[in-house]
Amino acid sequence: MIDWLQHSTPGLLTLAVVSIAVLLLLIIKFKVEPFIALIVVALLVALLAGVPVETLVGSAQKASDSLLEKGFGSILGHIAAIIGLGTLLGAILEASGGAQVLMDKLMNAFGEKKAPVAIGLAGLIFGVPVFFDIGIFVLAPLVYVAAKRSGKSIVLFAMPLLAGLSVMHAFMPPHPGPVAAAGLLGVSLGWIIIMGLAVAIPSWFVGGILYSYWIGNRIIVPVPEEMLAAAEAARRDDDGREPPSLGLVLSIIGLPLVLILAGTFGSILLAKGSSLYSVATFFGTPAVALTISVLLAFWLLGFRRGMTREKVAELSAASLKPVAMILLVVGAGGFFGAVLAATGIGKTLANELSGIGLPVIALAYVISCVIRIAQGSATVAIVTTAGIVAPTLADLNYSQPQLALVVMAIASGSIIASHVNDGGFWIVSRYFGLSVKETLQSWTIVETILSVVGFAVAALLSLVV
């Protein structure tokens, strides 16, 4: 039996299927933290597949070459600084009042009749540096006020905002999902930014504008009075500082993206070894670009506008707390992927799936969808799927743009059909006063549209790059 598991294609496939089933069982049924479940399943798979203990965990004298440490370390070395710095950037932008400035300017530009579009654009722009749930906490009060003034359903205003925040969180650095997938598949973040924008914007327009207008005029939900009261209280508690200018806010958000893109195209267009090449490479390194942007944000949005060092330190510490669990999940996912590659399970599974006749980009999407729907976490869906498809991609000699589109397909699958096993579902339901049925009719369908359109755009682009 053991020999069959370790050396035959049916045995390795059985091990792959059982490992994913056990992983989902631990997370869904027994409520085990995903990073613990990933570690446990990866260790069991490695042992059953015949990986020597010293190869798996090293020895008391040296563990640095072990699958465990290399699996964790290779991916965390790539993403930890990026996610941490991106989180700090979002925190200082939020605390400085940048969201309010952005929303006010957009509302003035679009007018009351097109307020949902303005709110959606605010979510799209502010969603670049800010995590999905933080974006809701910051911008929801502005949605309450806009909906109350118009006398229309809160759904009409909430869904465009949520769609904007969701597509940025799914497709764009420095968010954990696309950064983790890029690290696992070896893709430049410059290409992730380019393909992320190409996929996110049409997805947002179809799901966040077209469908949201349609459903927002059919599900009529007034703004709960307690939410309006909380929004007004938040306005009264404002510290009275002058808000930053819109230009400054947009510059801080856009600077790291521009630097990373300059580094990506500089590596293509500039002569290797030249001074310009070195400059573009240095400043275009994601960690360097984000460090520059964070330092500028701390000075221009924080210290220069009266924030004390104690306030900035407190803000930084609070914003980084949620990052720990994200990094643990991604690290454990990296270990799981390393085990699948080392045992040959990943390659065997990928070869068999390829035999179905679907392109790798479609397989990546389907696998990500299944894992997302089963256990709810987009991050778990992304890192698990990337680990499964990585061995196949290693043999296909895909270009950077093609790999970036596979990442987009995985990210698209990771947001499909948000339902009751997804924490985001309950945040949306509670923050906007929607029943479970109303949340399923609005938010769940919006997420599914974002997913399907995102994959369709990625698939079409894959035919021409």
C-alpha positions, 0 to 999 in steps of 0.5 A: 500500500505504501509503495503504491502511494509513493511510486504510482500515479494513482497512488500519488493522485489519491494522496493529493486528493485526500490531502486537500480533503483533509485540509478542508475538513480540518478548516471547515469542520474542526475550525483549525486555524488554516496555517496549522492545518496546512502545516499538519497536512503538509507534514503528513503528506511528506511522510506518507510520500516517503520524504526522509525526515532529515529532508523534511525537517532537518536535524538538531544541528542544521535545519536551514536546508529542510523543506519546512524552513525553505518552504516557509522562508522562500515565500516569506522572504519575498512577501513579508516586507511588502505586506507589512509596508503596504499595511503601514501605508494604508494605515497612515492614509486612512488616519490622515483623512485621505479617504474623506478627501478622496470621497468628497472630491469624487462626489463633487465631480460626479454629482448626486445622481452619479454618487454610486459611481463616485463611491465605487471609484473611491473604493477602487482608488483607496483599495490599492493600499488599504485592506478590504475590511479596513476600507469598509470600516473607513468608508462605510460612514460615507456610504450611510450619509450618501444613501440617506441624502438620496433617499435610496437603498443603501445597496445602491451605494454599498455594492460599488464601494465593495466591488472596488475594494474587492478587486483591488484586494484580489488583484493588486499588490501590495495585498497578500493574495497577489503578492503571495501568488507572485512569490510562489510562481516567480512573477515580477510585481510590475507585471502583476500591477499591469495585469491586475489593472487590466483585469480589475477595472472591467470586472469592477465596471460590470459587477460594481456598476452595471449589476450594482445599479440593477440590484440596488434598485430592486433590494430596498434597504434604508440606512439604519438610524444607529449607523447614521448616528455612529457616522455623525459621532465619528465626524464630531470626533475629528481632531480638527486638522486640515485634511491633506490635498487630493493631489498629495493623497493620490501621489502617495498611493501612486508612487510605489506603483510607478516606481515598481513599473519603472523597475520592471520596464527598466529591466527590459528597455535599459542596458544591463549594467548601466547606471540607469539600469541600476537606479531603476532596479534599486528604486523599482524593487517593491520593498524599496519603493514601498519604504520610500512611500511609507516614509514620505507618508509618515512625514507629509501626512503624519508629522508635518500635519501635527501627528506625534511620534507616539501616535504614529508608533501606536498607529503602526503597531495596531495596523500590523497586528492582523498581518501576523496571521496572514503571513503565517497562512502564506508561509504554511502555504509555501511549505505545503507547495514545497512538499507537493513539488518535492514528492512529485504529487504536484506534478502528477496532479497537474499532468492528470488535470492537463489531460482533461484538455483544459489550459493551465490558466483554466485549471488554476481558476477551477481549483481556486474556485473549489477551494474558495467555495469550500473553506471561504478564505481567499488567501488559503485558496490562492496559496494552495492553488499556486502550490498545486499548479507551480510544478506544471508552470515550471516545465512550460517556460511561460513568460512573465506576462503569461505567469501574471495572467495565471496569477490573475486567474487564481486570484479571480477564483479566490473571490467567487461566491462569497457566502456564510463561511467567508468572514467578509460576507458577515462584515458586509451583512452587519455593516450595511444592515442586510439580511442573509438573503439580501447579502446573498442576492447582492454581495455574493452575486457581485463577487461571483461576477467579479470572479467570472469577468476577471477570469474571462479577461485574463483568459482572453489576454492570455491568447495575445501575450 
